[in-house]
Amino acid sequence: MKRVLVLAYYFPPLGGAGVQRTVKFLKHLPDRGYEAVVVTGPERASVDWSPPDTTLFADVPPSTTVIRIDASPPAGRDPNARLRRLLGRPSRLDAWWRREALEAARSAIGDVDLIYASLSPFGSAPVAARLAEESGLPWVADLRDPWALDEWATYPSALHRRLERRRMRSALSSAHAIVMNTKEAGSALLAAFPELAGRHLAVIPNGWDRDDFARPAPRRDDDAFRIVYAGYSHVRAGLRHRRLQLVRRSLGGASPGIGRLARSHALLAEALTRLDESEPELAGRVELHVAGAAPAGENDAASAHVVHRGYLPHPEAVDLMRSADLIFLPMHDLPEGVRARTVMGKTYEYLASGRPILGALPDGDARDLLAALPNVWLCRPAAIDCMAAAVRDVMLSPPEGATATEALLERLERGALAVDLARLFDTVMADHIGSQRRVVPSSSR
């Protein structure tokens, strides 16, 4: 068995899509010849957008060694956070993680064959690069989000965005392989940094886990029409963006034309309010269940349909998806023709649930994936009337059959994706061993 050092701040007991990606890979990698040594934060760490989910511990293989940082992360609000950002300096949390993760990883580096960094935090990249330089080991960068190439990310100005791209280029320049989450992100990476074309580049999406769907689907005894949205809901980000939109656009720190409120349940709630007005008897049966770190917004007050479930442990979230009459998949709005570089993590579990899907999506990989499937209704992210019409259509003519084919689901299953990651590790390891053999020791010359 080869051993891989994993830098992963997001790890159980934290929950969320980023944690699930890392843990699901670790679950399947031992079958492919890799055991993990994980360097992560303290067990009492807390992150607003990654609430605790201890059920994810069940996916961590017994062979995994977990090294937790002893020091506690910075507590309380940083009064200098805005100044740090304006000066292009790392946040207190990022600086703490870089320092403590490097020290913790050094204690294990002599017993591993490969370094793997799950990004974000993006500060893990320079840590991995430093460890690789000190140890002579290869390292692999896994970008769960496309870092400075992410159209969702905002900066104080265009200059700050360029500086972050420079940091990204520098950090990835020593990586032996880079994993991107979507094809669009992979294309954007090579367009921005063509010098990385000589590196091993893989596109490995999040996927779904067969074991999460092994138990029978839950049964319901109510006659409500249940719409489910599972995932982080960016209501507050959307409302705040409305106020700062002109400032960010004028300084070039935000992607032009991005609509953040659409990456939430808020616009669907407006669509249901319109359905109330046009067909009250039909709309009276609708319940919109929102599960995740989803703050209430101004749209909720106007809608009697929204049911906040809060963040659910992952098994309960999967059960809720499978109980839906319709699943809602929203993303942020972009100008038509501009392609999104991310796919929401729940997309693949939505497909595995077999339930009909209403996608409010911009152009990009997610829309391309769903456009070819049955039992899918697609709207633009801010097309409220389209959403209302889709809900009406599904209520009046409930579709039958699965949404995704078995072949597609097999390709997106976590075990198959872990095979892809292990093959990438194998390639990197083979290159590394080959390069060592080509080095002639000075004593033999």
Secondary structure, DSSP 8 states (H G I E B T S, - for coil): -EEEEEE-SS-TTB-SHHHHHHHHHHHHGGGGTEEEEEEE--TT--BTTB-B-GGGGGGS-TT-EEEE--S----S--TTHHHHHHTT---HHHHHHHHHHHHHHHTTGGG-SEEEEEESSTTHHHHHHHHHHHH---EEEEESS-GGG-TT---SSHHHHHHHHHHHHHHHTT-SEEEESSHHHHHHHHHH-GGGGGSEEEE----B-GGGG-S---------EEEEEES---HHHHHHHHHHHHHHHHHT-S-TT-BSTTSSSHHHHHHHHHHHHH-HHHHTTEEEEEESS----HHHHT-S-EEEEES--HHHHHHHHHT-SEEEEE--B--TT--BS---TTHHHHHHHT--EEEE--SBHHHHHHHTSSSEEEE-TT-HHHHHHHHHHHHHS---S-SS-HHHHHHHBHHHHHHHHHHHHHHHHHHHHHHHHH---GGG-
